[in-house]
């Protein structure tokens, strides 16, 4: 049925205001800011992982939500990512997080 819907890409997504994810070309509106319980859990995850990654041989780190471009028509914003390797050289993640 979704064959009749417009099909968007990362380029389109970059022009939108607000919080969105893009899944197989279909925009999905993100909810407003998370509730307090969610933010406490996210903060605890960062606190737990920070010392674990401090001396990581692979330069791993916990990262708050950033754009993960899975493919040109799929962009996700996970609540917490683990990225290993050098700092990103672009505004989004283009590989599978650790």
Buried (B, 14 or more C-beta within 10 A) or exposed (E): EEEEEEEBBBEBBEEEEEEBBBEEBBBEEEEEEBEEEEEEEBEEBEEEBEEEBEEEEEEBBBBEBBBBBBEBBBBBBBEBBBBBEEEEEEEBBEEEBE
